[in-house]
Amino acid sequence: MPPQCTSRASQPVTGATRTDSGRFSTTAGTLYVSRPFRSKSSKKLRAMITFEPRKSHFDTTNESSGTNEFRGFFTLFWISLFLFTVQTYISSFEANGYALSFAFATMFSRDAVAVALSDAVLVLTTALCVPFAKAISKGWTRYHWAGVVAQHIFQTCILVAVITWTYHRQWPWVQSGFLTLHSLVMIMKVHSYIATNGYLQDVSQRSKHLLAHLRFLTADSSIGGWDQALLDAEAQLQLESKQVTSERELQTQINTPDIEGVIMNSFTDPQTADALRRRLVAVSQGADAGVGDAVVEDHTPNPTGHPTPGASTPVSSSISIVSTTPPTPTPAPDSILMHHPSQAISSTARELLELGSELVSTGPQRVTYPENLTWKNFCTYMLIPTLVYELEYPRTDRIRLGYVVEKTIAFMGSFALLYTVTESFIIPLTPHPDQSFFRSLLDLALPFMISYLLLFYIIFECICNGFAELSYFADRQFYEDWWNSTSWDEFSRKWNKPVYHFLLRHVYAPSLAAYPPLSRTGAMIVTFLLSAAVHELVMVIVTRKIRLYLFLMQLIQIPLILVSRAPAIRRNKSMGNVVFWLGLYAGFPLLCVAYVAY
């Protein structure tokens, strides 16, 4: 089984061996880690979302959860729920002559073929964004703002078509809710795909303009041209390298912690820095490389997207050492100009390198924009259970059939339990206007809480993990310990990580970078408003009523979040957790009573 990986890339992975390629070898396969994104030029806070090989809390292969001192309560929960279900079946059989009536099954299986075909058309329609992204990459249209407008029109058309179709077919709430929720998932995936690739196209264009500007700066007579600028930068880098070496020797002599040198700041791979240093020594001495001498060759694309032979690799690229015949000195890479004595040239070269790093993934595949715009890449992204598009994700090297079977059985068993609770304890207790309001809350509180827990387990532990295994996706952190939440903002961050990541990157971050920019509180309010509106839209389609109850309940969370940040409340975490659970217990039956009876 894959090892349990920690949430920080700097921490070791237990039970695994790190290979030279950045992978983790285990007894059951290989994982690799894509380094976290660290852009200084991006305004979309992409660095806040990283993908690493991680496991979900309730995964049976999670070593951390398996050694948790409270793991017995997890077993107790399932045993208790099983006994409760058996008791329900026996009581129903004794009273009615059957364990379950299957009336609910008849209702949600109605028009199943039409629902399946409609969902297939929905998924196939999303493929239209691939040629659209290719058109943007070829410069046929610009993402800002023609592409943005076209993107939102396309997404709106999908949503309107789904809503119109569900009303036309007069489907029950299960079919209507499913197709609406799935359409929202597809819309978020499409939005992230087009927005990310549109942003990368802007970065690519800015890189080309910046490279042209850099060549213009080096063409100045005082600089001496491009080749002379490269030689001056190499000489400066060699001098800085010698200074760093001297400082390290001094630090070693006085037995103090080592300092971070200039080269290691620019070239995080020690092998790369060492190879570059040896090459610079040969160039500065004017010596030609003899037969069999090592010459650094980089196959990493430059900011224009094409390989630059003879270029030293910036930031963790793969280096190959090749034997050559005596050549003339190979021009140094553009990144060497970061060390040029001219401040204008060095700052421009540094910005160019930062932009170029955004166009190449940090994983071992080194996926480069726009080479990622393929049907295979898009289909893989659609299968991966995430709503945020990246050039490359951490992957596993094989599918564990036993794991897929385990999640399938867990899905079927949990769904059977969910069906039993719904059929026996929710539908018979559906509230009506003549019934006592508080009695309805008491009758439905526990069944709704059990149904919520089972539905959460089915979606995030069974379905998401199953699709992750089938798509070789290694990051299984679809949720965190939301049950320990002490405030509603903590709950919103932890219980649904895919949606949270989407809102963070494509709603919250753009709100901060908008013109005029919003404050963090303002961006949070905008994010909550959009989330509340979408939740209310789902309730309108499911119940065929416009009541705004859920919308208002979500907006109430905003002042509650601000109050929960008070120091006195933050210190009392136990009380905060009690208030959270009471609110969750009361919220579900309250919504049911409000939408059904009123």
C-alpha positions as CSV (number, residue, x, y, z in Angstrom):
1,M,0.0,0.0,0.0
2,P,1.2,3.6,-0.6
3,P,2.7,5.3,2.5
4,Q,0.9,7.8,4.6
5,C,2.3,11.1,3.4
6,T,2.3,14.2,5.6
7,S,0.7,17.4,4.5
8,R,4.0,19.2,4.3
9,A,6.4,18.5,1.5
10,S,9.4,19.1,3.8
11,Q,8.4,16.3,6.1
12,P,9.6,12.7,5.4
13,V,7.3,10.1,4.1
14,T,7.1,7.1,6.4
15,G,7.7,3.7,4.9
16,A,9.0,4.9,1.6
17,T,12.4,5.5,-0.1
18,R,13.0,8.7,-2.0
19,T,14.5,8.2,-5.4
20,D,16.6,10.6,-7.5
21,S,13.6,11.5,-9.7
22,G,11.6,12.7,-6.8
23,R,9.5,9.6,-6.5
24,F,8.7,7.5,-3.4
25,S,9.3,3.8,-3.8
26,T,7.0,1.6,-1.8
27,T,6.3,-2.1,-1.6
28,A,3.0,-1.6,-3.5
29,G,4.0,1.0,-6.0
30,T,5.6,4.4,-6.6
31,L,4.4,7.9,-5.8
32,Y,5.8,11.1,-6.8
33,V,5.4,14.6,-5.4
34,S,4.9,17.7,-7.5
35,R,6.5,20.6,-5.7
36,P,4.2,23.4,-4.4
37,F,3.8,26.3,-6.8
38,R,5.7,29.3,-5.7
39,S,4.9,32.2,-8.1
40,K,5.7,35.7,-7.1
41,S,4.2,37.3,-10.2
42,S,0.8,35.5,-10.1
43,K,-2.1,37.5,-8.7
44,K,-4.3,34.4,-8.3
45,L,-2.7,33.0,-5.2
46,R,-2.0,29.7,-7.0
47,A,0.6,28.9,-4.3
48,M,-2.1,28.5,-1.7
49,I,-3.2,25.2,-3.4
50,T,-0.8,22.3,-3.6
51,F,-1.2,18.7,-4.5
52,E,0.8,16.0,-2.7
53,P,0.4,12.3,-2.2
54,R,-2.0,12.1,0.8
55,K,-4.7,9.7,2.1
56,S,-8.1,10.5,3.4
57,H,-8.7,10.1,7.2
58,F,-11.1,7.1,6.9
59,D,-9.0,5.2,4.3
60,T,-8.3,1.7,5.7
61,T,-4.7,2.0,4.4
62,N,-4.0,5.2,6.3
63,E,-1.4,4.4,8.8
64,S,-2.0,7.6,10.8
65,S,-5.7,6.9,11.2
66,G,-5.0,3.2,11.9
67,T,-2.9,4.1,14.9
68,N,-5.3,6.8,16.2
69,E,-6.4,6.1,19.8
70,F,-10.0,6.8,19.0
71,R,-10.1,4.4,16.0
72,G,-12.3,2.0,18.0
73,F,-15.2,4.5,17.9
74,F,-15.1,4.3,14.1
75,T,-15.7,0.5,14.3
76,L,-18.3,1.0,17.0
77,F,-20.2,3.5,14.8
78,W,-20.5,0.9,11.9
79,I,-21.4,-2.0,14.2
80,S,-24.1,0.1,15.9
81,L,-25.5,1.3,12.6
82,F,-25.6,-2.3,11.3
83,L,-27.5,-3.5,14.4
84,F,-29.9,-0.5,14.1
85,T,-30.6,-1.4,10.5
86,V,-31.2,-5.1,11.2
87,Q,-33.5,-4.1,14.0
88,T,-35.4,-1.8,11.6
89,Y,-35.7,-4.6,9.1
90,I,-37.1,-7.1,11.7
91,S,-39.6,-4.5,13.1
92,S,-40.8,-3.7,9.6
93,F,-41.2,-7.3,8.6
94,E,-43.1,-8.1,11.8
95,A,-45.5,-5.1,11.3
96,N,-45.9,-5.1,7.5
97,G,-44.7,-8.4,6.2
98,Y,-41.7,-6.9,4.4
99,A,-38.4,-5.4,5.4
100,L,-38.6,-2.4,3.1
101,S,-41.3,-1.1,0.9
102,F,-39.0,0.1,-1.9
103,A,-41.4,2.9,-2.7
104,F,-38.5,5.4,-2.5
105,A,-36.5,3.2,-4.9
106,T,-39.3,3.2,-7.4
107,M,-39.3,7.0,-7.2
108,F,-35.6,7.7,-7.7
109,S,-35.2,5.0,-10.4
110,R,-37.9,6.7,-12.5
111,D,-36.8,7.6,-16.0
112,A,-33.3,6.3,-15.2
113,V,-32.3,5.8,-18.9
114,A,-33.2,9.5,-19.7
115,V,-31.2,10.7,-16.7
116,A,-28.2,8.6,-17.7
117,L,-28.4,9.9,-21.4
118,S,-28.8,13.5,-20.2
119,D,-25.8,13.2,-17.9
120,A,-23.7,11.7,-20.8
121,V,-24.6,14.6,-23.0
122,L,-23.7,17.0,-20.2
123,V,-20.2,15.4,-19.8
124,L,-19.6,15.3,-23.6
125,T,-20.6,19.0,-24.0
126,T,-17.7,20.0,-21.7
127,A,-15.2,18.8,-24.3
128,L,-16.0,22.0,-26.3
129,C,-13.6,23.8,-24.0
130,V,-10.5,22.0,-25.5
131,P,-10.7,23.6,-29.0
132,F,-11.6,26.9,-27.3
133,A,-8.4,26.7,-25.1
134,K,-6.4,25.8,-28.2
135,A,-7.8,28.8,-30.0
136,I,-6.7,31.0,-27.2
137,S,-3.2,29.4,-27.2
138,K,-2.8,30.1,-30.9
139,G,-3.7,33.7,-30.5
140,W,-6.9,33.5,-32.5
141,T,-8.7,35.3,-29.5
142,R,-7.5,36.7,-26.3
143,Y,-8.6,35.4,-23.0
144,H,-9.1,38.8,-21.5
145,W,-11.7,39.8,-22.1
146,A,-13.3,38.0,-25.1
147,G,-12.4,34.6,-23.7
148,V,-13.8,35.4,-20.3
149,V,-17.1,36.6,-21.7
150,A,-17.4,33.5,-24.0
151,Q,-16.5,31.2,-21.1
152,H,-19.2,32.5,-18.8
153,I,-21.8,32.5,-21.6
154,F,-21.0,28.8,-22.3
155,Q,-21.2,27.9,-18.6
156,T,-24.5,29.8,-18.2
157,C,-26.0,28.0,-21.2
158,I,-25.1,24.6,-19.7
159,L,-26.8,25.5,-16.4
160,V,-29.9,27.0,-18.1
161,A,-30.2,24.0,-20.3
162,V,-30.0,21.5,-17.4
163,I,-32.5,23.5,-15.3
164,T,-34.9,23.8,-18.3
165,W,-34.6,20.1,-19.0
166,T,-35.3,18.9,-15.5
167,Y,-38.4,21.1,-15.3
168,H,-39.5,19.8,-18.7
169,R,-39.1,16.1,-17.7
170,Q,-40.8,16.8,-14.3
171,W,-38.3,14.5,-12.6
172,P,-38.6,13.9,-8.8
173,W,-36.2,15.7,-6.5
174,V,-33.5,13.0,-6.5
175,Q,-33.0,13.1,-10.3
176,S,-33.3,16.8,-10.5
177,G,-30.9,17.3,-7.7
178,F,-28.4,14.9,-9.1
179,L,-28.3,16.4,-12.6
180,T,-28.1,19.9,-11.2
181,L,-25.3,19.1,-8.8
182,H,-23.4,17.3,-11.5
183,S,-23.8,20.1,-13.9
184,L,-22.4,22.5,-11.3
185,V,-19.4,20.2,-10.9
186,M,-18.8,20.1,-14.7
187,I,-19.2,23.9,-14.9
188,M,-16.5,24.4,-12.1
189,K,-14.2,21.9,-13.9
190,V,-14.6,23.7,-17.2
191,H,-14.2,27.1,-15.6
192,S,-10.9,26.1,-13.9
193,Y,-9.6,24.5,-17.1
194,I,-10.3,27.5,-19.3
195,A,-9.3,30.1,-16.7
196,T,-6.0,28.4,-15.9
197,N,-5.0,27.9,-19.5
198,G,-6.1,31.4,-20.3
199,Y,-3.9,32.8,-17.6
200,L,-1.0,30.7,-18.8
201,Q,-1.5,32.1,-22.3
202,D,-1.2,35.6,-20.8
203,V,2.0,34.5,-19.0
204,S,3.4,33.2,-22.2
205,Q,2.7,36.4,-24.1
206,R,4.2,38.4,-21.2
207,S,7.3,36.2,-21.3
208,K,7.8,36.8,-25.0
209,H,7.5,40.6,-24.6
210,L,9.9,40.4,-21.6
211,L,12.4,38.4,-23.6
212,A,12.3,41.0,-26.3
213,H,12.8,43.7,-23.8
214,L,15.7,41.8,-22.3
215,R,17.4,41.6,-25.7
216,F,16.8,45.3,-26.2
217,L,18.5,46.1,-22.9
218,T,21.6,44.0,-23.8
219,A,21.8,45.6,-27.2
220,D,22.9,48.8,-25.6
221,S,26.4,49.9,-26.6
222,S,27.5,50.1,-22.9
223,I,26.5,46.5,-22.4
224,G,28.3,45.1,-25.5
225,G,25.5,43.0,-26.9
226,W,23.8,39.7,-25.9
227,D,26.9,37.5,-25.9
228,Q,29.0,40.0,-23.9
229,A,26.1,40.3,-21.4
230,L,26.1,36.5,-20.9
231,L,29.9,36.5,-20.3
232,D,29.6,39.3,-17.8
233,A,26.8,37.6,-16.0
234,E,28.8,34.3,-15.9
235,A,31.8,36.1,-14.5
236,Q,29.7,37.7,-11.9
237,L,28.1,34.4,-10.9
238,Q,31.5,32.8,-10.7
239,L,32.7,35.6,-8.4
240,E,29.6,35.2,-6.2
241,S,30.2,31.5,-6.1
242,K,33.7,32.0,-4.8
243,Q,32.4,34.4,-2.2
244,V,29.8,31.9,-1.1
245,T,32.4,29.1,-0.9
246,S,34.7,31.3,1.2
247,E,31.8,32.2,3.6
248,R,30.9,28.5,3.9
249,E,34.4,27.6,4.7
250,L,34.5,30.3,7.3
251,Q,31.2,29.1,8.8
252,T,32.5,25.6,8.9
253,Q,35.6,26.7,10.8
254,I,33.7,28.5,13.5
255,N,31.1,25.7,13.6
256,T,28.0,27.8,12.9
257,P,25.0,27.0,10.7
258,D,25.6,27.2,7.0
259,I,24.1,30.1,5.1
260,E,22.1,29.9,1.9
261,G,24.2,31.0,-1.1
262,V,23.3,32.9,-4.2
263,I,23.6,29.9,-6.4
264,M,21.4,27.7,-4.2
265,N,18.8,30.5,-4.1
266,S,18.6,30.3,-7.9
267,F,19.3,26.6,-8.5
268,T,17.7,24.5,-5.8
269,D,19.1,21.2,-7.2
270,P,22.7,20.8,-5.8
271,Q,23.7,18.7,-8.8
272,T,22.6,21.4,-11.1
273,A,24.5,24.1,-9.2
274,D,27.6,22.0,-9.1
275,A,27.5,21.2,-12.8
276,L,26.9,24.9,-13.6
277,R,29.8,25.9,-11.4
278,R,32.2,23.6,-13.1
279,R,31.1,24.8,-16.5
280,L,31.5,28.4,-15.5
281,V,35.1,27.7,-14.3
282,A,35.9,26.3,-17.8
283,V,34.3,29.2,-19.6
284,S,36.1,31.9,-17.4
285,Q,39.5,30.2,-18.0
286,G,38.9,30.2,-21.7
287,A,39.5,26.5,-21.9
288,D,37.8,24.4,-24.6
289,A,36.2,21.2,-23.4
290,G,38.1,18.2,-24.5
291,V,36.8,14.9,-25.7
292,G,35.0,13.3,-22.8
293,D,34.6,16.6,-20.8
294,A,31.3,17.2,-19.2
295,V,29.0,19.8,-20.7
296,V,25.7,20.6,-19.1
297,E,22.8,20.3,-21.5
298,D,19.3,21.3,-20.6
299,H,16.2,19.9,-22.3
300,T,13.8,22.2,-20.3
301,P,11.7,24.5,-22.4
302,N,12.4,28.2,-22.2
303,P,9.7,30.8,-21.6
304,T,8.8,30.7,-25.3
305,G,7.9,27.0,-25.0
306,H,10.8,25.6,-27.1
307,P,13.9,23.6,-25.9
308,T,17.0,25.6,-25.5
309,P,20.0,23.3,-26.1
310,G,23.0,24.0,-23.9
311,A,21.0,25.9,-21.3
312,S,21.5,25.2,-17.6
313,T,18.4,24.1,-15.9
314,P,16.6,26.7,-13.7
315,V,14.9,25.2,-10.7
316,S,15.0,21.4,-10.4
317,S,15.2,20.4,-14.0
318,S,16.7,17.2,-15.3
319,I,20.4,17.5,-16.2
320,S,22.2,15.1,-18.6
321,I,26.0,15.0,-19.0
322,V,27.0,14.2,-22.6
323,S,30.4,13.7,-24.2
324,T,31.2,16.1,-27.0
325,T,34.0,17.1,-29.4
326,P,35.8,20.4,-28.7
327,P,33.2,23.1,-29.2
328,T,33.2,26.8,-28.9
329,P,31.8,28.0,-25.6
330,T,28.0,27.4,-25.5
331,P,26.0,30.5,-24.7
332,A,24.7,30.6,-21.1
333,P,21.0,30.4,-20.4
334,D,18.8,33.5,-20.0
335,S,18.7,32.8,-16.3
336,I,22.4,33.5,-16.0
337,L,21.5,37.2,-16.7
338,M,19.9,37.4,-13.2
339,H,23.5,37.9,-12.0
340,H,24.4,40.6,-14.5
341,P,25.9,43.7,-12.9
342,S,23.2,45.9,-14.4
343,Q,20.2,46.1,-12.2
344,A,17.8,46.5,-15.1
345,I,19.0,43.4,-16.9
346,S,19.2,41.3,-13.7
347,S,15.7,42.2,-12.5
348,T,14.2,41.7,-16.0
349,A,15.9,38.3,-16.3
350,R,14.7,37.2,-12.9
351,E,11.1,38.2,-13.8
352,L,11.4,36.3,-17.0
353,L,12.6,33.2,-15.2
354,E,9.6,33.5,-12.7
355,L,7.2,33.7,-15.6
356,G,8.8,30.8,-17.4
357,S,8.5,28.6,-14.3
358,E,4.7,29.1,-14.4
359,L,4.5,27.5,-17.9
360,V,6.2,24.3,-16.8
361,S,4.9,21.8,-14.2
362,T,7.1,21.0,-11.2
363,G,6.5,17.3,-11.4
364,P,8.7,14.7,-13.1
365,Q,6.7,14.8,-16.4
366,R,7.6,18.6,-16.8
367,V,4.3,19.3,-18.7
368,T,4.6,22.5,-20.6
369,Y,2.0,24.9,-21.8
370,P,0.6,24.7,-24.4
371,E,1.6,21.1,-25.0
372,N,-0.9,20.2,-22.2
373,L,-3.9,21.1,-24.5
374,T,-4.7,17.6,-25.6
375,W,-7.8,15.4,-25.5
376,K,-5.9,12.9,-23.3
377,N,-4.9,15.6,-20.8
378,F,-8.5,16.9,-20.6
379,C,-10.0,13.4,-20.2
380,T,-7.6,12.6,-17.4
381,Y,-8.5,15.9,-15.7
382,M,-12.2,15.1,-16.0
383,L,-11.7,11.7,-14.3
384,I,-9.5,13.1,-11.5
385,P,-11.7,14.1,-8.5
386,T,-10.6,17.7,-8.3
387,L,-12.2,21.0,-9.4
388,V,-8.9,22.8,-9.8
389,Y,-6.9,22.3,-13.0
390,E,-3.1,21.9,-12.9
391,L,-0.5,21.1,-15.6
392,E,0.5,18.0,-13.6
393,Y,-0.8,16.2,-10.5
394,P,1.0,13.7,-8.2
395,R,0.2,10.3,-9.6
396,T,0.4,6.6,-8.6
397,D,2.0,4.1,-11.0
398,R,-0.7,1.5,-10.9
399,I,-4.4,0.7,-10.1
400,R,-5.0,-1.5,-7.0
401,L,-7.9,-3.7,-8.0
402,G,-8.4,-4.8,-4.4
403,Y,-8.7,-1.1,-3.4
404,V,-11.3,-0.5,-6.0
405,V,-13.3,-3.5,-4.9
406,E,-13.1,-2.3,-1.3
407,K,-14.4,1.1,-2.2
408,T,-17.2,-0.4,-4.3
409,I,-18.4,-2.7,-1.5
410,A,-18.2,0.2,0.9
411,F,-20.3,2.3,-1.5
412,M,-22.9,-0.3,-1.8
413,G,-23.1,-1.0,1.9
414,S,-23.3,2.6,2.8
415,F,-25.9,3.3,0.2
416,A,-28.0,0.5,1.6
417,L,-27.8,2.0,5.0
418,L,-28.6,5.5,3.6
419,Y,-31.6,4.1,1.8
420,T,-32.9,2.3,4.9
421,V,-32.7,5.5,7.0
422,T,-34.4,7.6,4.3
423,E,-37.1,5.0,3.6
424,S,-37.9,4.2,7.3
425,F,-37.2,7.4,9.2
426,I,-37.3,10.4,7.0
427,I,-40.1,9.9,4.3
428,P,-42.7,8.7,6.9
429,L,-41.9,11.7,9.1
430,T,-42.1,14.3,6.3
431,P,-43.5,17.4,8.0
432,H,-46.7,19.1,7.1
433,P,-48.1,22.5,8.1
434,D,-50.5,21.0,10.8
435,Q,-47.7,19.3,12.6
436,S,-45.9,20.7,15.6
437,F,-42.8,22.6,14.4
438,F,-40.5,21.5,17.3
439,R,-41.8,17.9,17.2
440,S,-40.8,17.8,13.5
441,L,-37.3,19.0,14.4
442,L,-36.9,16.4,17.1
443,D,-38.2,13.6,14.9
444,L,-35.9,14.4,12.0
445,A,-32.7,15.6,13.7
446,L,-31.1,12.2,14.3
447,P,-32.2,10.6,10.9
448,F,-30.9,13.6,9.0
449,M,-27.6,13.6,10.9
450,I,-27.1,9.9,10.1
451,S,-28.0,10.5,6.5
452,Y,-25.6,13.4,6.3
453,L,-22.7,11.3,7.7
454,L,-23.5,8.4,5.3
455,L,-23.8,10.7,2.3
456,F,-20.5,12.4,3.2
457,Y,-18.8,9.0,3.5
458,I,-20.2,7.8,0.2
459,I,-19.1,10.9,-1.8
460,F,-15.8,11.8,-0.3
461,E,-14.5,8.4,0.9
462,C,-16.0,5.9,-1.6
463,I,-16.6,7.8,-4.9
464,C,-13.7,10.3,-4.7
465,N,-11.2,7.7,-3.6
466,G,-12.5,5.2,-6.2
467,F,-12.1,7.7,-9.1
468,A,-8.7,8.8,-7.7
469,E,-7.5,5.2,-7.8
470,L,-8.8,4.7,-11.4
471,S,-7.2,8.0,-12.6
472,Y,-3.9,7.4,-10.7
473,F,-4.5,10.5,-8.6
474,A,-2.3,10.4,-5.5
475,D,-3.7,13.3,-3.4
476,R,-6.7,11.8,-1.6
477,Q,-7.2,14.7,0.9
478,F,-10.8,15.4,-0.1
479,Y,-11.7,16.4,3.4
480,E,-10.0,17.2,6.7
481,D,-11.1,16.7,10.3
482,W,-14.2,18.9,10.0
483,W,-15.8,17.1,12.9
484,N,-13.4,19.0,15.2
485,S,-14.5,22.3,13.8
486,T,-15.0,25.1,16.3
487,S,-16.4,27.6,13.8
488,W,-18.3,27.6,10.5
489,D,-15.4,29.0,8.5
490,E,-13.3,26.1,9.7
491,F,-16.0,23.7,8.7
492,S,-16.4,25.3,5.3
493,R,-12.6,24.9,4.7
494,K,-12.4,21.3,5.8
495,W,-15.5,19.3,4.9
496,N,-15.4,19.7,1.1
497,K,-11.8,20.4,0.0
498,P,-12.4,20.2,-3.8
499,V,-15.1,23.0,-3.7
500,Y,-13.1,24.9,-1.2
501,H,-10.0,24.9,-3.4
502,F,-12.1,26.0,-6.4
503,L,-13.7,28.9,-4.4
504,L,-10.2,29.9,-3.1
505,R,-8.6,30.0,-6.5
506,H,-11.3,31.2,-8.8
507,V,-13.5,33.4,-6.5
508,Y,-11.7,34.5,-3.4
509,A,-8.2,35.1,-5.0
510,P,-9.6,37.0,-8.1
511,S,-11.7,39.2,-5.7
512,L,-8.4,40.2,-4.0
513,A,-6.8,41.0,-7.3
514,A,-9.9,42.8,-8.8
515,Y,-9.9,46.4,-9.7
516,P,-10.5,48.0,-7.3
517,P,-9.2,45.2,-5.1
518,L,-11.3,43.9,-2.2
519,S,-10.1,43.4,1.3
520,R,-9.9,39.9,2.7
521,T,-13.2,40.4,4.5
522,G,-14.8,41.7,1.3
523,A,-13.5,38.8,-0.7
524,M,-14.8,36.4,1.9
525,I,-18.3,38.0,1.7
526,V,-18.3,37.7,-2.1
527,T,-17.3,34.0,-1.8
528,F,-20.1,33.3,0.7
529,L,-22.7,35.2,-1.4
530,L,-21.8,33.1,-4.5
531,S,-21.8,29.9,-2.5
532,A,-25.1,30.7,-0.8
533,A,-26.7,31.6,-4.2
534,V,-25.7,28.3,-5.7
535,H,-27.0,26.3,-2.7
536,E,-30.3,28.1,-2.9
537,L,-30.5,27.4,-6.6
538,V,-30.2,23.7,-5.9
539,M,-33.0,23.9,-3.3
540,V,-35.2,25.8,-5.8
541,I,-34.8,23.1,-8.4
542,V,-35.3,20.3,-5.9
543,T,-38.3,21.7,-4.0
544,R,-39.8,23.8,-6.9
545,K,-40.1,26.7,-4.4
546,I,-38.4,30.0,-4.0
547,R,-38.0,30.6,-0.3
548,L,-34.4,31.8,0.3
549,Y,-34.2,29.9,3.6
550,L,-30.9,28.3,2.9
551,F,-29.5,31.5,1.4
552,L,-30.3,33.4,4.5
553,M,-29.0,30.6,6.8
554,Q,-25.6,30.7,5.0
555,L,-25.4,34.5,5.2
556,I,-25.9,34.3,8.9
557,Q,-22.6,32.4,9.0
558,I,-20.7,35.6,8.1
559,P,-21.4,37.5,11.4
560,L,-21.0,34.2,13.3
561,I,-17.6,33.7,11.7
562,L,-16.5,37.3,12.7
563,V,-17.7,36.7,16.3
564,S,-15.9,33.3,16.5
565,R,-12.6,35.1,15.8
566,A,-12.8,36.9,19.1
567,P,-9.9,35.8,21.4
568,A,-12.2,34.8,24.2
569,I,-14.1,32.4,22.0
570,R,-11.1,31.1,20.1
571,R,-9.6,30.0,23.4
572,N,-12.6,27.9,24.4
573,K,-12.5,25.3,21.6
574,S,-14.6,22.7,23.3
575,M,-17.5,25.1,23.6
576,G,-17.0,26.1,19.9
577,N,-17.2,22.5,18.9
578,V,-20.4,22.0,20.9
579,V,-22.0,25.0,19.2
580,F,-20.9,23.8,15.8
581,W,-22.5,20.3,16.3
582,L,-25.7,21.8,17.7
583,G,-26.0,24.1,14.7
584,L,-25.4,21.2,12.3
585,Y,-27.9,19.0,14.2
586,A,-30.6,21.7,14.0
587,G,-29.8,22.9,10.5
588,F,-30.8,19.9,8.4
589,P,-34.3,19.2,10.0
590,L,-34.9,23.0,10.1
591,L,-34.4,23.3,6.3
592,C,-36.6,20.2,5.7
593,V,-39.4,21.6,7.8
594,A,-39.1,25.1,6.3
595,Y,-39.0,24.0,2.6
596,V,-41.6,21.1,2.9
597,A,-44.1,22.5,5.2
598,Y,-43.9,26.2,4.5
